[in-house]
Amino acid sequence: MLTFQREQVVRVAQQRFVQQLEASLARSVPEFAALSPNDRLQCLAESLEAAGACGLRSEQALAAYALAAAYIGPGFEAASAALRAVLAGTLPEARRVHALNAWVAAAAGAPGDMTMADAALANALQRTAALGSR
């Protein structure tokens, strides 16, 4: 009978997640698809590390952060003090991810206009206030 250590299972699951995320972003984001496979994996590694540094842990949250980096560019959070505060804050992950997604949608729709993106971020936080602050 085969036995697996927990660390082995976690490592395999993480590798599978990265493979699925890379394939999904390559299908959905032309700029990401244009990168070499090695560059795509490097971009994902950096995005996932940055997301983890913000305290994002779920696959949904990690994917949202990676999608933001693919659409807007690595270091996208530098464009908005409000976004940086939300990502670094202590709000529940679901609220932070919802706000991130709203910010990205607005930023992608109006590149260079962070006023619109920050307004979308504030609106998303307001709409999810019922989810709590911790």
C-alpha positions as CSV (number, residue, x, y, z in Angstrom):
1,M,0.0,0.0,0.0
2,L,1.2,3.4,-0.9
3,T,1.5,6.0,1.8
4,F,2.1,9.7,1.3
5,Q,3.4,12.3,3.7
6,R,1.3,15.4,4.1
7,E,4.0,17.5,2.6
8,Q,4.1,15.4,-0.5
9,V,0.3,15.8,-1.0
10,V,0.5,19.5,-0.4
11,R,3.4,19.9,-2.9
12,V,1.5,17.9,-5.6
13,A,-1.6,20.0,-5.0
14,Q,0.3,23.2,-5.2
15,Q,2.0,22.1,-8.5
16,R,-1.4,21.2,-10.0
17,F,-2.9,24.5,-8.9
18,V,0.0,26.4,-10.6
19,Q,-0.4,24.3,-13.8
20,Q,-4.1,25.0,-13.9
21,L,-3.7,28.7,-13.2
22,E,-1.0,29.0,-15.8
23,A,-3.2,27.3,-18.4
24,S,-6.2,29.5,-17.5
25,L,-4.3,32.7,-17.7
26,A,-2.7,31.7,-21.0
27,R,-6.2,31.2,-22.4
28,S,-7.6,34.4,-21.0
29,V,-4.9,37.0,-21.1
30,P,-3.2,37.5,-24.5
31,E,-0.2,39.4,-22.9
32,F,0.4,36.5,-20.5
33,A,0.0,33.9,-23.3
34,A,2.7,35.8,-25.3
35,L,5.3,35.1,-22.6
36,S,7.5,32.1,-22.8
37,P,6.5,29.2,-20.6
38,N,9.4,29.8,-18.3
39,D,8.5,33.5,-18.0
40,R,4.8,32.6,-17.3
41,L,5.9,30.3,-14.5
42,Q,8.2,33.0,-13.1
43,C,5.5,35.6,-13.2
44,L,3.1,33.2,-11.4
45,A,5.8,32.4,-8.8
46,E,6.3,36.1,-8.1
47,S,2.6,36.8,-8.0
48,L,1.8,33.9,-5.6
49,E,4.6,35.0,-3.4
50,A,3.4,38.5,-3.3
51,A,-0.2,37.3,-2.7
52,G,1.0,35.2,0.2
53,A,2.9,38.2,1.7
54,C,-0.5,40.0,1.7
55,G,-2.0,37.1,3.7
56,L,-4.0,35.7,0.8
57,R,-4.2,32.0,1.2
58,S,-7.2,30.4,-0.7
59,E,-6.8,29.3,-4.3
60,Q,-9.5,31.9,-5.3
61,A,-7.5,34.7,-3.6
62,L,-4.2,33.6,-5.1
63,A,-5.8,33.3,-8.6
64,A,-7.3,36.8,-8.2
65,Y,-4.0,38.3,-7.4
66,A,-2.2,36.4,-10.3
67,L,-5.0,37.6,-12.7
68,A,-4.4,41.2,-11.5
69,A,-0.7,40.9,-12.2
70,A,-1.4,39.3,-15.6
71,Y,-3.9,42.0,-16.6
72,I,-2.4,45.1,-15.0
73,G,1.2,44.0,-14.7
74,P,3.6,42.9,-11.9
75,G,3.6,45.3,-9.0
76,F,0.1,46.5,-9.9
77,E,-0.6,47.4,-6.3
78,A,1.9,50.2,-6.4
79,A,-0.6,52.2,-8.5
80,S,-3.0,52.6,-5.6
81,A,-2.4,53.4,-1.9
82,A,-6.0,52.4,-1.2
83,L,-5.5,49.0,-2.8
84,R,-2.3,48.5,-0.9
85,A,-4.0,49.3,2.4
86,V,-6.8,46.8,1.6
87,L,-4.4,44.0,0.6
88,A,-2.2,44.6,3.7
89,G,-5.2,45.0,6.0
90,T,-7.0,42.6,8.3
91,L,-10.4,42.5,6.6
92,P,-11.6,39.0,5.8
93,E,-10.0,37.5,2.7
94,A,-13.3,37.3,0.9
95,R,-13.8,41.1,1.2
96,R,-10.2,41.9,0.2
97,V,-10.5,39.6,-2.9
98,H,-13.9,41.1,-3.9
99,A,-12.4,44.6,-3.6
100,L,-9.3,43.5,-5.5
101,N,-11.4,42.1,-8.4
102,A,-13.5,45.3,-8.5
103,W,-10.3,47.4,-8.6
104,V,-8.8,45.3,-11.4
105,A,-12.0,45.4,-13.5
106,A,-12.1,49.2,-13.2
107,A,-8.3,49.6,-13.8
108,A,-8.4,47.4,-16.8
109,G,-11.4,49.3,-18.2
110,A,-9.8,52.7,-17.8
111,P,-6.0,52.2,-17.8
112,G,-4.2,55.0,-16.1
113,D,-7.3,56.3,-14.2
114,M,-6.8,55.0,-10.7
115,T,-9.5,57.4,-9.5
116,M,-12.1,55.1,-11.1
117,A,-10.4,52.0,-9.8
118,D,-10.2,53.3,-6.3
119,A,-13.8,54.3,-6.4
120,A,-14.7,50.7,-7.5
121,L,-12.6,49.4,-4.6
122,A,-14.4,51.6,-2.1
123,N,-17.8,50.6,-3.5
124,A,-16.9,46.9,-3.3
125,L,-15.8,47.3,0.4
126,Q,-19.1,49.1,1.1
127,R,-21.2,46.4,-0.6
128,T,-19.4,43.7,1.5
129,A,-19.5,45.4,4.8
130,A,-22.0,42.8,6.1
131,L,-19.3,40.2,5.9
132,G,-17.5,41.9,8.8
133,S,-14.1,43.4,9.5
134,R,-12.3,40.3,11.0
